[in-house]
């Protein structure tokens, strides 16, 4: 497993979940996002980045 620098990333839900599949809704909820324009912070890890890649069309990611 690669060593993480414990860098934080900010993830913002920029599009609503209307029309999204149930799997995409679960991924967004797993990231801790419930409302449009909500921002959460997570450590940059392969698990989190895999989730972000699944629903990248709904999110905006910036480094904290």
N, C-alpha and C positions, 0 to 999 in steps of 0.2 A: 504494500500500500504506500502511495506517495505521501511524503511529509507535507502537511499544510502549514502555511504561514499564519493561519488563523486570521486571514483577511476577511473583513465583513463586506457583504454586498447588500444593497438595498433593492428590494423587489417591489414594484408597484403594479397593481392591477389596473390597466388602462382601458380595457374593454369589458363589457358586461358578459355574463355567462348565458344569456338567452341565446339559444341555438347551439350551445356547446354540448358535446356528448357527456354522458354520465361519467365516463372515465376522466375526461378533462375537468369536470367539476370536482371530482375527488382529488385530483392532483393539486388543483388550486386551493382546495380546503386543507389539504395536507401541508401546503406551504404556509398556512395560517391566514390566508386572505379570505374575507367574507364579503366585502363591499368594493365597489368600483372606486378607484383613486386611493385605496388604502395602501399603506406602505409598511413592510415588515423588513427586519434585518436578520440575515442568516450568515453563518460562516460559509466561506467558499469551500465546499466539499464536493466530491464526485456525485454523491447522492442528491444533493440540492441542485447541482447543475444539470443532472439528468432529468429531474422534475421540471426545471425551467425550460429545458429543450423540448419537452413534450408539449408545453403550452406557450411557447415563445411568442406566438402571434397575439396573445392576450396580455403579455407582461412587458414591462420596461425594467431593465436591470442596470444599476449603476454601482460603482464602488463607493463604499462608505469612507 
